[in-house]
Amino acid sequence: MRIDTVELKDLDEIYNLERKFFKKDAFSKDLIFNLIMKNFFFFKLIDGELSNEIIGFIIIIQDREDRVNLINFLIRKRNQNKGCGTYLLSYTIKKVKKMPNIKTIVLNVNSKNKVAIKLYQKFNFRIVQKIENYYRQKEGAYLMVLNI
Ligand SMILES: CC(C)(COP(=O)(O)OP(=O)(O)OC[C@H]1O[C@@H](n2cnc3c(N)ncnc32)[C@H](O)[C@@H]1OP(=O)(O)O)[C@@H](O)C(=O)NCCC(=O)NCCS
C-alpha cells in the first residue's frame, strides 16, 4: 500500500467510490474537480501490490488561518476493518502537524457512524457539538475537534 496525492486522472475513480458509499450526500464531480485543482491535502491510498486501484481517500481543506477541516474520508468497502483508515488518517495528521500556524483539525461525522467516531477518538478527536438534521436524510452529525 502507498499514499499519493490525488490528480486529475483520478477524478472518475474517486467520484465512483464517493457515489457508491455516500449516495445522495456524495460530493459532485465538479466539487471533487475543484478540490483537486485547489491543491489542498487530497490523498489516495493505493493497493500497490495487486493493482494500482484506489482503496480510499481523504480530503482536508484549510478553512481558517489556524484550522483545517477534514471534509471527506473513505475506505473502499472490501478494504475496511484492515487498518487502512488508521494508516491514511495517521499519515494525514502528521502532514497537517507540519503546516505552520495550524492549531486544530475539525470534522463532521454522522452521529450514527460508530466506526468512524471510534477511529477519530483513537486519534484524540473530541466530540464538541451535536448538529441536528445535518444530512439530507435529516440525520444528525457530531462536530469533532483535534487540537494539534
Ligand atoms: C470510517 C472508515 C474510513 C474507517 O476505515 P477502516 O479502514 O475500516 O478503519 P480501520 O481498519 O483502520 O479501523 C479503525 C477502527 O475501527 C474498527 N472497525 C473498523 N471497521 C469496523 C467494523 N465494521 N465493525 C467494528 N469495528 C470496526 C477497527 O477494529 C479499528 O479499531 P481498533 O483501532 O480499536 O482496532 C471506513 O469504515 C469507511 O470508509 N467508512 C465509510 C465512509 C465513512 O464513514 N467515512 C467517514 C466519514 S466522516
PDBQT file of the ligand as one rigid body, heavy atoms in Angstrom, charges set to zero:
ROOT
HETATM    1  C1  LIG A 201     -14.525   5.105   8.727  1.00  0.00    +0.000 C 
HETATM    2  C2  LIG A 201     -13.550   4.365   7.818  1.00  0.00    +0.000 C 
HETATM    3  C3  LIG A 201     -12.788   5.379   6.971  1.00  0.00    +0.000 C 
HETATM    4  C4  LIG A 201     -12.571   3.563   8.674  1.00  0.00    +0.000 C 
HETATM    5  O1  LIG A 201     -11.643   2.914   7.831  1.00  0.00    +0.000 OA
HETATM    6  P1  LIG A 201     -11.128   1.423   8.115  1.00  0.00    +0.000 P 
HETATM    7  O2  LIG A 201     -10.053   1.125   7.154  1.00  0.00    +0.000 OA
HETATM    8  O3  LIG A 201     -12.268   0.499   8.136  1.00  0.00    +0.000 OA
HETATM    9  O4  LIG A 201     -10.528   1.611   9.579  1.00  0.00    +0.000 OA
HETATM   10  P2  LIG A 201      -9.507   0.663  10.351  1.00  0.00    +0.000 P 
HETATM   11  O5  LIG A 201      -9.473  -0.690   9.716  1.00  0.00    +0.000 OA
HETATM   12  O6  LIG A 201      -8.230   1.401  10.476  1.00  0.00    +0.000 OA
HETATM   13  O7  LIG A 201     -10.221   0.506  11.753  1.00  0.00    +0.000 OA
HETATM   14  C5  LIG A 201     -10.342   1.563  12.664  1.00  0.00    +0.000 C 
HETATM   15  C6  LIG A 201     -11.003   1.046  13.912  1.00  0.00    +0.000 C 
HETATM   16  O8  LIG A 201     -12.386   0.765  13.648  1.00  0.00    +0.000 OA
HETATM   17  C7  LIG A 201     -12.673  -0.615  13.886  1.00  0.00    +0.000 C 
HETATM   18  N1  LIG A 201     -13.554  -1.090  12.825  1.00  0.00    +0.000 N 
HETATM   19  C8  LIG A 201     -13.384  -0.920  11.501  1.00  0.00    +0.000 A 
HETATM   20  N2  LIG A 201     -14.417  -1.475  10.829  1.00  0.00    +0.000 NA
HETATM   21  C9  LIG A 201     -15.237  -1.977  11.780  1.00  0.00    +0.000 A 
HETATM   22  C10 LIG A 201     -16.473  -2.666  11.721  1.00  0.00    +0.000 A 
HETATM   23  N3  LIG A 201     -17.081  -2.931  10.549  1.00  0.00    +0.000 N 
HETATM   24  N4  LIG A 201     -17.058  -3.058  12.879  1.00  0.00    +0.000 NA
HETATM   25  C11 LIG A 201     -16.474  -2.781  14.054  1.00  0.00    +0.000 A 
HETATM   26  N5  LIG A 201     -15.283  -2.122  14.192  1.00  0.00    +0.000 NA
HETATM   27  C12 LIG A 201     -14.698  -1.747  13.057  1.00  0.00    +0.000 A 
HETATM   28  C13 LIG A 201     -11.349  -1.316  13.828  1.00  0.00    +0.000 C 
HETATM   29  O9  LIG A 201     -11.385  -2.507  14.591  1.00  0.00    +0.000 OA
HETATM   30  C14 LIG A 201     -10.421  -0.285  14.381  1.00  0.00    +0.000 C 
HETATM   31  O10 LIG A 201     -10.445  -0.263  15.795  1.00  0.00    +0.000 OA
HETATM   32  P3  LIG A 201      -9.101  -0.525  16.631  1.00  0.00    +0.000 P 
HETATM   33  O11 LIG A 201      -8.128   0.515  16.171  1.00  0.00    +0.000 OA
HETATM   34  O12 LIG A 201      -9.531  -0.356  18.041  1.00  0.00    +0.000 OA
HETATM   35  O13 LIG A 201      -8.678  -1.886  16.274  1.00  0.00    +0.000 OA
HETATM   36  C15 LIG A 201     -14.267   3.350   6.889  1.00  0.00    +0.000 C 
HETATM   37  O14 LIG A 201     -15.035   2.500   7.692  1.00  0.00    +0.000 OA
HETATM   38  C16 LIG A 201     -15.150   3.994   5.857  1.00  0.00    +0.000 C 
HETATM   39  O15 LIG A 201     -14.695   4.371   4.797  1.00  0.00    +0.000 OA
HETATM   40  N6  LIG A 201     -16.435   4.093   6.140  1.00  0.00    +0.000 N 
HETATM   41  C17 LIG A 201     -17.372   4.658   5.185  1.00  0.00    +0.000 C 
HETATM   42  C18 LIG A 201     -17.161   6.153   4.971  1.00  0.00    +0.000 C 
HETATM   43  C19 LIG A 201     -17.130   6.898   6.249  1.00  0.00    +0.000 C 
HETATM   44  O16 LIG A 201     -17.892   6.635   7.162  1.00  0.00    +0.000 OA
HETATM   45  N7  LIG A 201     -16.240   7.911   6.305  1.00  0.00    +0.000 N 
HETATM   46  C20 LIG A 201     -16.108   8.781   7.421  1.00  0.00    +0.000 C 
HETATM   47  C21 LIG A 201     -16.903   9.991   7.148  1.00  0.00    +0.000 C 
HETATM   48  S1  LIG A 201     -16.709  11.187   8.434  1.00  0.00    +0.000 SA
ENDROOT
TORSDOF 0
